[in-house]
Amino acid sequence: VFSLPQAGAALLGSALAVKPILEVTGGRVAPREKVRTQGRALADYFETTVREYDRPKIVANWVLNELLREMPADDDRAVAACPIPPRNLAGLLRLIDDGTISGKMAKDVFETMYRTGQDAPSIVAREGLTQVADAGELTRVVDQVLAAHPKVVEDWRGGKKAALGFLVGQVMKATLGRANPALVNQLLGEKLPKG
């Protein structure tokens, strides 16, 4: 394990003749044993993405969990021909950061990006995938959900913490998965009666 400069330079794969894909955490790089790369292309992809989006841990998670679900890590040609260029992955991650889409929405957008080669903002705009983050609009939905589920509200009052998850799920269902989850939790926390 060795420290990285604070600026966020990071390695993934064989950039320094290191074979394991590396997990970036807290300014340190440690080998991730489950996944290995045989070539430089994945490391280059990662490094280029980090130059565009300076949050190496998040980039590493998306490369390891989403990109490698679609292609083999050890196939330099497949990585080089990836339909999602590093700048487009960085653009997707920025949409999560600025609250335009949720992490769950981002996974769906990522799949579309991989299939079509389009960038995230184009897909989000075309498919109307922006999060509902208007507190007024979500307050109305939360009020409707609470009114429709008085038994669950009583369960909450009785100390059943799982009731909150159900209510969040109902708000997400009512907004077709587009509600900002953090705002939904905040609004429910404000509206639910204290036990």
Accessible surface in RSA format (square Angstrom, percent):
REM  Atomic radii and reference values for relative SASA: ProtOr
REM  Chains: A
REM  Algorithm: Lee & Richards
REM  Probe-radius: 1.40
REM  Slices: 20
REM RES _ NUM      All-atoms   Total-Side   Main-Chain    Non-polar    All polar
REM                ABS   REL    ABS   REL    ABS   REL    ABS   REL    ABS   REL
RES VAL A   1   122.27  80.5  52.15  47.2  70.12 169.0  53.97  46.9  68.30 185.2
RES PHE A   2    93.64  46.8  86.54  53.6   7.10  18.5  93.64  56.8   0.00   0.0
RES SER A   3    84.51  71.4  62.33  83.2  22.18  51.1  35.86  76.4  48.65  68.2
RES LEU A   4    25.10  14.0  11.46   8.2  13.64  34.3  12.75   9.0  12.34  33.2
RES PRO A   5    85.56  62.4  69.86  63.7  15.70  57.1  82.31  68.0   3.25  20.2
RES GLN A   6   178.74  99.9 149.67 109.4  29.07  69.2  65.60 139.6 113.14  85.8
RES ALA A   7    81.68  75.1  57.54  88.8  24.14  54.9  70.85  99.8  10.83  28.7
RES GLY A   8    12.19  15.0   0.00   N/A  12.19  15.0  12.04  33.0   0.15   0.3
RES ALA A   9    59.71  54.9  46.86  72.3  12.85  29.2  57.73  81.3   1.97   5.2
RES ALA A  10     8.37   7.7   0.00   0.0   8.37  19.0   0.15   0.2   8.22  21.8
RES LEU A  11    24.26  13.5  24.26  17.4   0.00   0.0  24.26  17.0   0.00   0.0
RES LEU A  12     0.00   0.0   0.00   0.0   0.00   0.0   0.00   0.0   0.00   0.0
RES GLY A  13     0.39   0.5   0.00   N/A   0.39   0.5   0.00   0.0   0.39   0.9
RES SER A  14    17.69  15.0  11.84  15.8   5.85  13.5  10.35  22.0   7.34  10.3
RES ALA A  15    16.11  14.8   3.69   5.7  12.42  28.3   3.69   5.2  12.42  32.9
RES LEU A  16   118.37  65.9  97.63  69.8  20.73  52.1 103.54  72.7  14.82  39.9
RES ALA A  17    95.11  87.5  60.61  93.5  34.50  78.5  69.42  97.8  25.69  68.0
RES VAL A  18    43.75  28.8  39.92  36.1   3.83   9.2  43.75  38.0   0.00   0.0
RES LYS A  19   103.77  50.6 101.30  62.2   2.47   5.9  74.89  67.4  28.88  30.8
RES PRO A  20    21.21  15.5  21.21  19.3   0.00   0.0  21.21  17.5   0.00   0.0
RES ILE A  21     0.00   0.0   0.00   0.0   0.00   0.0   0.00   0.0   0.00   0.0
RES LEU A  22     4.78   2.7   4.78   3.4   0.00   0.0   4.78   3.4   0.00   0.0
RES GLU A  23    57.89  33.2  57.89  43.8   0.00   0.0   8.40  16.3  49.49  40.4
RES VAL A  24     5.13   3.4   4.94   4.5   0.18   0.4   4.94   4.3   0.18   0.5
RES THR A  25    49.27  35.0  47.32  48.0   1.95   4.7  28.69  38.5  20.58  31.1
RES GLY A  26    81.51 100.5   0.00   N/A  81.51 100.5  47.20 129.5  34.31  76.8
RES GLY A  27    35.73  44.1   0.00   N/A  35.73  44.1  24.56  67.4  11.16  25.0
RES ARG A  28   135.94  57.1 135.90  69.3   0.04   0.1  27.71  37.9 108.23  65.6
RES VAL A  29     2.57   1.7   0.31   0.3   2.27   5.5   0.31   0.3   2.27   6.1
RES ALA A  30    34.19  31.4  34.16  52.7   0.04   0.1  34.16  48.1   0.04   0.1
RES PRO A  31    68.27  49.8  51.73  47.2  16.54  60.1  51.73  42.7  16.54 102.8
RES ARG A  32    69.39  29.1  65.94  33.6   3.46   8.2  12.30  16.8  57.09  34.6
RES GLU A  33   111.75  64.2  95.45  72.2  16.30  38.8  62.75 121.4  49.00  40.0
RES LYS A  34   188.22  91.8 150.65  92.4  37.57  89.4 101.81  91.6  86.41  92.0
RES VAL A  35    40.55  26.7  37.98  34.4   2.57   6.2  40.55  35.2   0.00   0.0
RES ARG A  36   109.73  46.1  95.80  48.8  13.94  33.2  39.04  53.4  70.69  42.8
RES THR A  37     0.00   0.0   0.00   0.0   0.00   0.0   0.00   0.0   0.00   0.0
RES GLN A  38    99.03  55.4  80.50  58.8  18.53  44.1  29.09  61.9  69.94  53.0
RES GLY A  39    10.32  12.7   0.00   N/A  10.32  12.7  10.32  28.3   0.00   0.0
RES ARG A  40   126.08  52.9 123.70  63.1   2.38   5.7  52.32  71.5  73.75  44.7
RES ALA A  41    18.48  17.0  10.95  16.9   7.53  17.1  15.67  22.1   2.82   7.5
RES LEU A  42     0.06   0.0   0.00   0.0   0.06   0.1   0.00   0.0   0.06   0.2
RES ALA A  43     0.00   0.0   0.00   0.0   0.00   0.0   0.00   0.0   0.00   0.0
RES ASP A  44    54.98  38.5  53.44  53.2   1.54   3.6  25.85  60.8  29.13  29.0
RES TYR A  45    11.82   5.5   7.28   4.1   4.54  11.8  11.69   8.8   0.14   0.2
RES PHE A  46     0.00   0.0   0.00   0.0   0.00   0.0   0.00   0.0   0.00   0.0
RES GLU A  47    31.32  18.0  29.00  21.9   2.32   5.5  11.15  21.6  20.18  16.5
RES THR A  48    46.06  32.8  46.06  46.7   0.00   0.0  33.34  44.8  12.72  19.2
RES THR A  49     0.00   0.0   0.00   0.0   0.00   0.0   0.00   0.0   0.00   0.0
RES VAL A  50     9.47   6.2   8.17   7.4   1.30   3.1   8.17   7.1   1.30   3.5
RES ARG A  51   177.35  74.5 139.83  71.3  37.52  89.3  77.11 105.4 100.24  60.8
RES GLU A  52    84.43  48.5  63.59  48.1  20.85  49.6   7.52  14.5  76.91  62.8
RES TYR A  53    11.62   5.4   8.57   4.9   3.05   7.9  10.61   8.0   1.01   1.2
RES ASP A  54    88.02  61.7  67.24  66.9  20.78  49.1  33.10  77.9  54.92  54.8
RES ARG A  55   113.44  47.6 109.94  56.0   3.50   8.3  38.14  52.1  75.29  45.6
RES PRO A  56    19.89  14.5  19.89  18.1   0.00   0.0  19.89  16.4   0.00   0.0
RES LYS A  57   109.11  53.2 108.10  66.3   1.02   2.4  55.92  50.3  53.19  56.7
RES ILE A  58    47.91  27.3  47.50  35.4   0.41   1.0  47.87  34.5   0.04   0.1
RES VAL A  59     0.00   0.0   0.00   0.0   0.00   0.0   0.00   0.0   0.00   0.0
RES ALA A  60     1.20   1.1   1.20   1.9   0.00   0.0   1.20   1.7   0.00   0.0
RES ASN A  61    55.49  38.3  54.90  53.1   0.59   1.4  12.59  30.3  42.90  41.5
RES TRP A  62    25.17  10.1  24.09  11.7   1.08   2.5   8.97   4.8  16.19  26.3
RES VAL A  63     0.00   0.0   0.00   0.0   0.00   0.0   0.00   0.0   0.00   0.0
RES LEU A  64    14.28   8.0   2.18   1.6  12.10  30.4   2.18   1.5  12.10  32.6
RES ASN A  65    70.54  48.6  63.91  61.8   6.64  16.0  17.43  42.0  53.11  51.3
RES GLU A  66     7.89   4.5   7.22   5.5   0.67   1.6   1.89   3.7   6.00   4.9
RES LEU A  67     0.07   0.0   0.07   0.0   0.00   0.0   0.07   0.0   0.00   0.0
RES LEU A  68    29.71  16.5  10.70   7.7  19.01  47.8  11.23   7.9  18.48  49.7
RES ARG A  69   155.41  65.3 117.93  60.1  37.48  89.2  61.56  84.1  93.85  56.9
RES GLU A  70    67.95  39.0  42.24  32.0  25.71  61.2   4.12   8.0  63.83  52.1
RES MET A  71    10.89   5.6   4.00   2.6   6.89  16.4   9.27   7.9   1.62   2.1
RES PRO A  72    72.28  52.7  60.37  55.0  11.91  43.3  71.67  59.2   0.61   3.8
RES ALA A  73    11.63  10.7   6.02   9.3   5.62  12.8   6.02   8.5   5.62  14.9
RES ASP A  74    77.34  54.2  59.20  58.9  18.14  42.9   7.09  16.7  70.25  70.1
RES ASP A  75    56.45  39.5  51.69  51.4   4.76  11.3  13.92  32.8  42.53  42.4
RES ASP A  76    58.97  41.3  54.50  54.2   4.47  10.6  27.82  65.5  31.15  31.1
RES ARG A  77   208.36  87.5 202.68 103.3   5.69  13.5  77.02 105.3 131.34  79.6
RES ALA A  78    28.53  26.2  16.82  26.0  11.71  26.6  25.91  36.5   2.62   7.0
RES VAL A  79     5.25   3.5   2.08   1.9   3.17   7.6   2.08   1.8   3.17   8.6
RES ALA A  80    86.38  79.4  45.90  70.8  40.48  92.1  56.15  79.1  30.23  80.1
RES ALA A  81    79.52  73.1  50.54  78.0  28.97  65.9  61.78  87.0  17.74  47.0
RES CYS A  82    16.20  12.3   2.06   2.3  14.14  33.2   2.35   6.0  13.85  14.9
RES PRO A  83    45.66  33.3  31.37  28.6  14.29  51.9  42.05  34.7   3.61  22.4
RES ILE A  84     0.72   0.4   0.31   0.2   0.41   1.0   0.72   0.5   0.00   0.0
RES PRO A  85    34.78  25.4  31.04  28.3   3.74  13.6  34.78  28.7   0.00   0.0
RES PRO A  86    25.85  18.8  25.85  23.6   0.00   0.0  25.85  21.3   0.00   0.0
RES ARG A  87   146.91  61.7 141.40  72.1   5.51  13.1  47.95  65.5  98.96  60.0
RES ASN A  88    20.94  14.4  18.40  17.8   2.54   6.1   2.29   5.5  18.65  18.0
RES LEU A  89     0.27   0.1   0.27   0.2   0.00   0.0   0.27   0.2   0.00   0.0
RES ALA A  90     0.00   0.0   0.00   0.0   0.00   0.0   0.00   0.0   0.00   0.0
RES GLY A  91    13.18  16.3   0.00   N/A  13.18  16.3  11.68  32.1   1.50   3.4
RES LEU A  92     0.00   0.0   0.00   0.0   0.00   0.0   0.00   0.0   0.00   0.0
RES LEU A  93     0.64   0.4   0.32   0.2   0.31   0.8   0.32   0.2   0.31   0.8
RES ARG A  94   102.34  43.0 101.46  51.7   0.87   2.1  57.02  77.9  45.32  27.5
RES LEU A  95    22.25  12.4  22.25  15.9   0.00   0.0  22.25  15.6   0.00   0.0
RES ILE A  96    47.78  27.2  38.18  28.4   9.61  23.2  38.18  27.5   9.61  26.1
RES ASP A  97    75.08  52.6  39.06  38.9  36.02  85.2  26.20  61.7  48.88  48.7
RES ASP A  98    98.39  68.9  60.34  60.1  38.05  90.0  44.84 105.5  53.54  53.4
RES GLY A  99    26.46  32.6   0.00   N/A  26.46  32.6  20.12  55.2   6.34  14.2
RES THR A 100    37.51  26.7  29.24  29.6   8.27  19.7  22.08  29.7  15.43  23.3
RES ILE A 101     1.39   0.8   0.00   0.0   1.39   3.3   0.00   0.0   1.39   3.8
RES SER A 102    12.91  10.9   7.21   9.6   5.70  13.1  11.25  24.0   1.66   2.3
RES GLY A 103    33.58  41.4   0.00   N/A  33.58  41.4  24.55  67.4   9.03  20.2
RES LYS A 104   151.72  74.0 142.97  87.7   8.74  20.8 109.84  98.9  41.88  44.6
RES MET A 105    14.13   7.3  12.39   8.2   1.74   4.1  14.13  12.0   0.00   0.0
RES ALA A 106     0.00   0.0   0.00   0.0   0.00   0.0   0.00   0.0   0.00   0.0
RES LYS A 107    96.67  47.2  96.55  59.2   0.12   0.3  45.99  41.4  50.68  54.0
RES ASP A 108    75.54  52.9  71.82  71.5   3.72   8.8  24.28  57.1  51.26  51.1
RES VAL A 109     0.58   0.4   0.00   0.0   0.58   1.4   0.58   0.5   0.00   0.0
RES PHE A 110     1.29   0.6   1.29   0.8   0.00   0.0   1.29   0.8   0.00   0.0
RES GLU A 111    78.71  45.2  77.55  58.7   1.16   2.8  14.44  27.9  64.26  52.5
RES THR A 112    13.46   9.6  13.46  13.6   0.00   0.0   2.61   3.5  10.85  16.4
RES MET A 113     0.07   0.0   0.05   0.0   0.02   0.0   0.05   0.0   0.02   0.0
RES TYR A 114    46.51  21.7  41.83  23.8   4.68  12.2  27.04  20.3  19.46  24.0
RES ARG A 115   171.53  72.0 133.48  68.0  38.05  90.6  72.86  99.6  98.67  59.8
RES THR A 116    71.23  50.7  36.54  37.0  34.69  82.7  44.74  60.1  26.49  40.0
RES GLY A 117    34.16  42.1   0.00   N/A  34.16  42.1  14.18  38.9  19.98  44.8
RES GLN A 118    70.14  39.2  62.49  45.7   7.65  18.2  25.51  54.3  44.64  33.9
RES ASP A 119    52.08  36.5  47.91  47.7   4.17   9.9  10.24  24.1  41.84  41.7
RES ALA A 120     0.15   0.1   0.00   0.0   0.15   0.3   0.00   0.0   0.15   0.4
RES PRO A 121    67.96  49.5  61.82  56.4   6.14  22.3  64.49  53.2   3.47  21.6
RES SER A 122    52.92  44.7  42.17  56.3  10.75  24.8  23.63  50.3  29.29  41.0
RES ILE A 123     0.21   0.1   0.21   0.2   0.00   0.0   0.21   0.2   0.00   0.0
RES VAL A 124     5.69   3.7   5.57   5.0   0.12   0.3   5.57   4.8   0.12   0.3
RES ALA A 125    80.49  74.0  51.19  79.0  29.30  66.6  60.47  85.2  20.02  53.0
RES ARG A 126   131.79  55.3  94.68  48.3  37.11  88.4  79.78 109.0  52.01  31.5
RES GLU A 127    83.53  48.0  55.52  42.0  28.01  66.7  29.82  57.7  53.71  43.9
RES GLY A 128    39.92  49.2   0.00   N/A  39.92  49.2  32.86  90.2   7.07  15.8
RES LEU A 129    39.42  22.0  39.42  28.2   0.00   0.0  39.42  27.7   0.00   0.0
RES THR A 130    59.07  42.0  59.07  59.9   0.00   0.0  40.14  53.9  18.93  28.6
RES GLN A 131    22.08  12.3   6.01   4.4  16.07  38.3   0.33   0.7  21.75  16.5
RES VAL A 132    13.70   9.0   9.49   8.6   4.22  10.2  13.70  11.9   0.00   0.0
RES ALA A 133    57.12  52.5  36.29  56.0  20.82  47.4  37.22  52.4  19.89  52.7
RES ASP A 134    80.80  56.6  69.98  69.7  10.83  25.6  27.20  64.0  53.60  53.5
RES ALA A 135    51.06  46.9  45.70  70.5   5.36  12.2  45.76  64.4   5.30  14.0
RES GLY A 136    37.61  46.4   0.00   N/A  37.61  46.4  30.82  84.6   6.79  15.2
RES GLU A 137    74.05  42.5  73.78  55.8   0.26   0.6  16.61  32.1  57.44  46.9
RES LEU A 138     0.00   0.0   0.00   0.0   0.00   0.0   0.00   0.0   0.00   0.0
RES THR A 139    34.73  24.7  34.73  35.2   0.00   0.0  27.29  36.7   7.43  11.2
RES ARG A 140   144.65  60.7 141.94  72.4   2.71   6.5  66.87  91.4  77.78  47.1
RES VAL A 141    21.50  14.1  21.50  19.5   0.00   0.0  21.50  18.7   0.00   0.0
RES VAL A 142     0.00   0.0   0.00   0.0   0.00   0.0   0.00   0.0   0.00   0.0
RES ASP A 143    60.27  42.2  54.08  53.8   6.19  14.6  27.85  65.5  32.42  32.3
RES GLN A 144   118.78  66.4 110.68  80.9   8.10  19.3  45.12  96.0  73.65  55.9
RES VAL A 145    10.87   7.2   9.12   8.3   1.75   4.2  10.87   9.4   0.00   0.0
RES LEU A 146    26.83  14.9  21.96  15.7   4.86  12.2  22.36  15.7   4.47  12.0
RES ALA A 147    82.01  75.4  50.93  78.6  31.08  70.7  63.10  88.9  18.92  50.1
RES ALA A 148    69.79  64.2  38.13  58.8  31.66  72.0  49.74  70.0  20.05  53.1
RES HIS A 149    47.37  25.9  44.08  30.6   3.30   8.4  28.58  29.5  18.79  21.9
RES PRO A 150    86.84  63.3  83.81  76.4   3.03  11.0  86.23  71.2   0.60   3.8
RES LYS A 151   140.28  68.4 135.48  83.1   4.80  11.4 113.68 102.3  26.60  28.3
RES VAL A 152    23.96  15.8  23.96  21.7   0.00   0.0  23.96  20.8   0.00   0.0
RES VAL A 153    19.77  13.0  19.77  17.9   0.00   0.0  19.77  17.2   0.00   0.0
RES GLU A 154    90.49  52.0  84.34  63.8   6.16  14.7  41.54  80.4  48.95  40.0
RES ASP A 155    31.62  22.1  28.09  28.0   3.53   8.4   4.45  10.5  27.17  27.1
RES TRP A 156    51.00  20.5  45.08  21.8   5.92  13.9  41.50  22.1   9.50  15.4
RES ARG A 157   103.91  43.6  93.09  47.5  10.82  25.8  34.52  47.2  69.39  42.1
RES GLY A 158    67.69  83.5   0.00   N/A  67.69  83.5  35.39  97.1  32.30  72.3
RES GLY A 159    47.44  58.5   0.00   N/A  47.44  58.5  29.38  80.6  18.05  40.4
RES LYS A 160   124.49  60.7 118.60  72.8   5.88  14.0  80.40  72.4  44.08  47.0
RES LYS A 161   152.43  74.4 141.36  86.7  11.07  26.4  96.72  87.1  55.71  59.3
RES ALA A 162    86.72  79.7  66.52 102.6  20.21  46.0  77.92 109.7   8.81  23.3
RES ALA A 163     8.15   7.5   1.43   2.2   6.72  15.3   6.95   9.8   1.21   3.2
RES LEU A 164    45.43  25.3  45.43  32.5   0.00   0.0  45.43  31.9   0.00   0.0
RES GLY A 165    47.98  59.2   0.00   N/A  47.98  59.2  36.45 100.0  11.53  25.8
RES PHE A 166    86.77  43.4  75.09  46.5  11.68  30.4  84.03  50.9   2.75   7.9
RES LEU A 167     0.00   0.0   0.00   0.0   0.00   0.0   0.00   0.0   0.00   0.0
RES VAL A 168    24.41  16.1  24.41  22.1   0.00   0.0  24.41  21.2   0.00   0.0
RES GLY A 169    33.75  41.6   0.00   N/A  33.75  41.6  28.68  78.7   5.07  11.4
RES GLN A 170    41.30  23.1  38.93  28.4   2.37   5.7   1.17   2.5  40.13  30.4
RES VAL A 171     0.00   0.0   0.00   0.0   0.00   0.0   0.00   0.0   0.00   0.0
RES MET A 172    37.31  19.3  36.92  24.4   0.39   0.9  37.25  31.7   0.06   0.1
RES LYS A 173   149.24  72.8 133.81  82.1  15.43  36.7  92.21  83.0  57.03  60.7
RES ALA A 174    63.28  58.2  24.90  38.4  38.38  87.3  36.61  51.6  26.67  70.7
RES THR A 175    15.14  10.8   5.63   5.7   9.51  22.7  13.20  17.7   1.94   2.9
RES LEU A 176   154.31  85.9 127.04  90.9  27.27  68.5 135.43  95.1  18.87  50.8
RES GLY A 177    28.09  34.6   0.00   N/A  28.09  34.6  21.15  58.0   6.94  15.5
RES ARG A 178    79.61  33.4  79.61  40.6   0.00   0.0  14.36  19.6  65.25  39.5
RES ALA A 179     0.19   0.2   0.00   0.0   0.19   0.4   0.00   0.0   0.19   0.5
RES ASN A 180    29.92  20.6  29.92  28.9   0.00   0.0   0.08   0.2  29.85  28.8
RES PRO A 181    51.29  37.4  51.29  46.8   0.00   0.0  51.29  42.3   0.00   0.0
RES ALA A 182    75.08  69.0  60.63  93.6  14.45  32.9  68.70  96.7   6.38  16.9
RES LEU A 183    29.11  16.2  26.59  19.0   2.52   6.3  28.47  20.0   0.63   1.7
RES VAL A 184     0.00   0.0   0.00   0.0   0.00   0.0   0.00   0.0   0.00   0.0
RES ASN A 185    62.71  43.2  56.68  54.8   6.02  14.5  22.90  55.1  39.80  38.5
RES GLN A 186   100.60  56.3  87.77  64.1  12.83  30.5  36.11  76.9  64.49  48.9
RES LEU A 187    11.11   6.2  11.11   8.0   0.00   0.0  11.11   7.8   0.00   0.0
RES LEU A 188     0.00   0.0   0.00   0.0   0.00   0.0   0.00   0.0   0.00   0.0
RES GLY A 189    32.65  40.3   0.00   N/A  32.65  40.3  29.41  80.7   3.24   7.3
RES GLU A 190   114.25  65.6  80.76  61.1  33.48  79.7  47.67  92.2  66.58  54.4
RES LYS A 191    82.57  40.3  57.05  35.0  25.52  60.8  28.72  25.8  53.85  57.4
RES LEU A 192     3.80   2.1   0.64   0.5   3.17   8.0   0.64   0.4   3.17   8.5
RES PRO A 193    36.64  26.7  25.84  23.6  10.80  39.3  36.64  30.3   0.00   0.0
RES LYS A 194   155.47  75.8 132.06  81.0  23.41  55.7 120.14 108.1  35.33  37.6
RES GLY A 195    91.39 112.7   0.00   N/A  91.39 112.7  36.22  99.4  55.17 123.5
END  Absolute sums over single chains surface
CHAIN  1 A    10243.3       8000.5       2242.8       5827.5       4415.8
END  Absolute sums over all chains
TOTAL         10243.3       8000.5       2242.8       5827.5       4415.8
